[in-house]
Amino acid sequence: MAGSESKQENQGLQEHRVFAPPAEFVASATISGMDAYNALCAEAEADYEGFWARLAREHLDWHKPFTQTLDESQAPFYKWFADGLLNVSYNCLDRNVLNGNAEKTAIIFEADDGQVTRANYRELLERTSKFANGLKARGIKKGDRVIIYMSMSIEGVAAMQACARIGATHSVVFGGFSAKSLQERIIDAGAVAVITADEQLRGGKHLPLKSIVDEALALGGCESVANVIVYKRTGGNIAFNEGRDVWLHDLVDGQSAECEPEWVDAEHPLFILYTSGSTGTPKGVQHASGGFLLWAALTMKWTFDIKPSDVFWCTADIGWVTGHSYIAYGPLAVGATEVVFEGVPTYPNAGRFWDTIAKHKVNIFYTAPTAIRSLIKAADVDPTVHPKNYDLSSLRLLGTVGEPINPEAWMWYYNNVGGARCPVVDTFWQTETGGHMITPLPGATPMVPGSCTLPLPGIMTAIVDEAGHDVPNGQGGILVVKRPWPSMIRTIWNNPERFKAGYFPDELGGRMYLAGDGAIRNKETGYFTITGRIDDVLNVSGHRMGTMEIESALVANPMVAEAAVVGRPDETTGESICAFVVLKQARPTGEDAKRIALELRNWVAKEIGPIAKPKEIRFGDNLPKTRSGKIMRRLLRVLAKGETITQDISTLENPAILEQLKDSN
Ligand code: WT7
């Protein structure tokens, strides 16, 4: 386990501003006041299983009720509600239709060009059912894995729901990943089908999807894929492989609008979502149907305080976990109306978010700190896109996710977007946790900018040292969760050993979930502040990436002998990627260095995806190494920041190299 060296400023630790939740909000909140919060926490403490069983019965519809709540016999492979039967799509769609919400708008689709289309619950159920029947007609069945490589669309959500309906396990791959990344995920998942679109529209540009699928499949090893289903988004020119490829409109044409849901047990894998770790290739985080859905629904009610009349908007992409929990499943499971957005925050201008909030009278808005920071900058440059120019009076609650939010960005968001009237929920969680873990409750928790405050009821977070002992408040340490919870990761697909070693390490006793983040609790309030990853995982614009992955991509280039990648703090993107590279040829300088750096950046985009492009590449004759040959990354982190090295370098074999690596090309 790596030491808890913090990569972030300890944001919020010196923060003394406190914002009480507004009285009118508290009055109508689902969890109203700290007494209500404390009562729920006490209930979980007193009878942990009873607490979760009650919630699972109240918030989900079961085809067959479960009799056992938590099965720890195979720990850390925990099972929740294991003998209960349910269907996720039934819970998201049918039950709303049956509850009198058939005509209620489920999705308001805001296209890149501003065109709006809507689907109510009845229509979404019909479209999902036809889609599901179409999948079945192509021989896709319960337990099969289906890759979804698609743009933001009603069809993307319907694709996920259709898989859930027939018990197929989906794995959504973000549309920005390369053919090679897509191929790796197809192979690891053993997918039988890929659902995609001809192209996606982002910021007025047509970006390819189907041709990347073709490329991925041509890279080999994907023989399991017998079906490629293509949603016609733009009508762009694409190749068609008759027999294998089918248009979505042809697939659903003539299918019945009714599809009996496949009742699956609660542990049935709902999805696999690949994410980066500190070592090796991306890991397929596997989530279970019952526990995941319970937490997606419950956090919509607790954290977002969702009410029947609310319009909810989460700006994430379905390619990330946020888009799973808070676009594809959570909002639908609670019968909400949500905005699904195809575009980018800066098109046609950087007022797009504010304009869209006004246009659809959004009440609850959930986005990433990196987006907020870039929109602050944009409003400085062009005052016409400042939020004050838009009618944002519909907003009643704001949220952030993905990375720490610096107090100044928090204040700007609170004052300028929320009009100093809307609580801000800074939600800490991870792909592996399935939903929020540590977050303010908008009608209860006094907020402190830069702190995610307190764990949700039933979430037993703690901060420990490297031996797993609790540390006192005010002392930093390793963030862990001491008890299993329903929406937790079940395993890493194809790699239970990596799951066990990575998340339940023996050093911590084998029963504590290791989040991979450092954290500290405030001495007085006990509030948590996340201090950053303690492993070699980077967070660039809220996108998670392993340094090893990027290094492997770099050394795969025939020019490269060796590479080391580190993160460095970045005002807009949180962290940015800085790569130190040794070429097989002599160290390039001047124009040569610039040209090769550009070539390598594009190479990484091709290998992994544009999000993994290093912001900077520096060349050296060697990398700083210990006498035993270990690369000293902590020194590289200092150099990347442009700071002088004051640390001990006595174990360094080649001190002269530092001079070479200290400047940009
Ligand atoms: C990592 C998880 C959660 C969905 C999107 C990202 C960082 C996430 C916060 C927050 C500080 C945060 C952590 C975490 N993170 N939210 N509110 N404050 N850090 O999911 O890609 O699995 O990344 O994002 O470092 O471990 P992910």
Residues whose N, C-alpha, C, O or C-beta is under 5 A from the ligand:
A	BS01	WT7	T322 T400 V401 G402 E403 P404 D426 T427 F428 W429 Q430 T431 E432 C452 A515 D517 I530 R533 G542 R544
